[in-house]
Amino acid sequence: MSKEIRLILINCLIFTYILHNINLYAHIIIMSYDFHAKAKQLIKSGHLVSFETIKKHYKNEPALVMYFDNHSPISVSKEKWAEYGEIIMTVTDIF
């Protein structure tokens, strides 16, 4: 294999690696953003059935876990409790 072909292949591999990592990080950022947007949208549209605080739910410790009639449970960390509490109190009649 010639030196030029090897350089082209190496450059293609590097380019593919960079694109993959950009896509991976963009996906993580978008998922984090969509997660809170989805939770708030579900609450505002009346799909929240109940909620509870627990010691640990996945990476959130402690966690506010919200249960919906059309979605799997969503948990948020303690730093977001006040924000979600305001939305829950103004939109639902759970209290």
N, C-alpha and C positions, 0 to 999 in steps of 0.2 A: 504494500500500500504506500502510495506516495505521501510525501510530507504535507502537501497541500490538502489532500483528501483527509488526512488525520486532523489537521487544523480545522477544517470545515466541520467534521464530525464532533470535535471537542466543542467548537463554538455552538453547534446545534444543541448539544447536551447542556451546556451552560445556559443557553437561552431558554430551553425547556424547563430547567430547574428554576430559573428566576420567574418565569410565567406561572409555574405551579405554586410557588410560594406566595406570589402576589395574589393569586386567586384564593389561596387558602386563608390568608390574612383578611382579605376583603370579605370573604364568606363569614368569618368569625365576627367581624365588626357589624356586618349587616344582620346576622342572626341575633346579636345582642340588642341591636336597635329594634328589630321587628318583634322581639320577645316582649318588651315593655309596651310597645304600641299595640300588639295583639291582646295582651292582658287588659289594658285600659279599654280597648274597643269592646272586648267581651263584657266587661263590667258595665260600660255605658249602654250596651245594647240589651241588658237585662238577663244575661246568661249566667251570672254568678248565683250559685245555689247556697253555698256556705263557705266559711273560711275558719282557719284555726292557726294558732302559733304552736310550733313544735321546736324541740331542741336542735334538730338537724334534718335538712332535706337536701340531698345532693351536696352542693358546695355551700349552701346557705346555712349559717349557724349563728344564732337561731333563725328560724324562717317563718314567714307568714305564707301559709299554703292556702290557695284559693281553689275551690271546686266549682266547675262549670257543668251545665247540662249538655253541652255540645263540644267539649274540649277536655283534654287530659289536665290534671291538676298543674297549676303554675305556682312556683314559690318565689318569693322575693326576700332579699336580705333586710336586716333591721334598719338600715339606712334609708330604705324606701317606704317603710311602714306608714309614716305620716302622710306621704304623698298619696298612697293607695287608700289610706283611711279616709281622707277627704273625699276622694272620688266615690268610695263605697257609701259613705254617709249621705252624699248629695244625690246619688242615683238610685240606691236600692232601699228597700224597706226591711232589711234583715235585722236591724237593731230593734 
